[in-house]
Amino acid sequence: MKTFIKVTEIWIPDKHRTGLEFGSGLYGELIDFKADSEQQKFSYNEGLPGKAWAAGHPIVLTKFEHSYFKRTAAAKDAGLTCAIAIPIFSGDFLMAVVVFLCGDDEEHAGAIEVWCNNPVSENRLNVMDGYYGTLQHFEAISRQISLSKCQGLAGLAWESGMPVLIDDISKGEAMVRAHDAQQAGISMGISIPVSGNTKQPYFMTFLSAKATPIAKRIQIWIPDKQRNQLICQQGYSKNSNDLAKIFETVSVNKGVGALGRVWLTGMPVITGDHDPVYNPELESLSSMLAIPVIENGRLKAIVSFLF
């Protein structure tokens, strides 16, 4: 299955916590780009991961040429044209930077957006930046609208302070762009609160088309009331099957498997067939990215993307 995101990376603080080094990544068949990336290091405010660290909020880079992106030639050879960096903070301190890389072509449709407060009104959200691939009309509409709490995916995430997943946007009563999304072929979406080291709230919104979904499966995991286990609050699967139903009923202990490690450490995790550690929650699945949602130093949720 083709997915909208072509490369996923995690950049982590080095042993002195003054720079970033390669943590892990999913590159598919882009072996040369993988080899180039594994050798990279970034100082604070250097390259895309370093810039996201310094800015304290997500960054979308839609053009590599004549920018601070350090792997322009390798990305061009790999057919990559856009990158999104999401810094994961616990208070003032950076835990990691998650980077997504996408490529423009007619076969891939979807969008990744960063929403934040309107400079004029703190009670409204606007698209700060985004990547829309070939969806030019949908992009134009998206950049013109603003959202209040409870409006749209980002507004719902703002109101609840939690990730929000809607598996059929056309039926979402709060979806301001429902008709335009349907016309663009967008079927589902998820919005994730991102707590940077600024006071301003940010929300990452991933909008997925049926032909090229963001991921094969997306799930939101939350601690139970006793904070003893993680439970799956909600999930979306490209292909509903018996495995999916079983998967949704699994609970995860802190420190056990990939999701348990995210809860234990506050660090995002990429894992899959290349990981020698057996992960019971990944059985029969190829690879996964798990991103923690942290507020005031406490884990509120984990969003998992299964590719």
C-alpha angles and dihedrals in degrees: 000000000000115000129199094236112067102183133025124189140177119208116194135192114268121239091278091045090227097105141024129251134183113282106172141316149188113226106160108202095344094106097155093051089048092053092049093048096050090062095052128107127184131205122213107291092010125121122345097303092046092047091052089050092051094043092050093219141070118290130202117203112192097173126045099183113098091001135113090263106124100201100053098132094046092046092050091052089051093050094247117146108165139041134191122197122198117189115210112212135183101200109308094341126092117230098180145318120243115206127195122192123197136179134219118244137129093251095061120071129172141088141242117200139183113212124191141157118305108250089227098044126028088201094066134068125216134182105267090186140329149174117237104168108206095346096105097154092049090048092053091052093045094053091053101053131078128203134215124204111296092022118113126341094296092047092051090050089048092052095046100033086223137098112275123206124189114185095193112035093182089067097044109114092200094049106114091187097040096123094043091047091051091050089051092051094250111148109169140017145184130202121201126194111232117202106205127174091270126085091237117098118236129192129197112211121194116194117193133202120213095240095048109023122192086243139346090251134009123192138180115216124191134181114257120245092272091045088232098119142014116243129191107250096181140351143188123204128187088211117032110212143145092274090057091053092050091046092054091058096052119110121205128215122218111271095012118116126337097308092046090053091053090053093046097047107024087231125126115244135210115194140158143121091335091059111095091201112093112236113195092199090057099054112141091005126108107218143341143201116204119192122192121223105214128185124178090348095305129108112245099172146338122227115205125198114196116200 
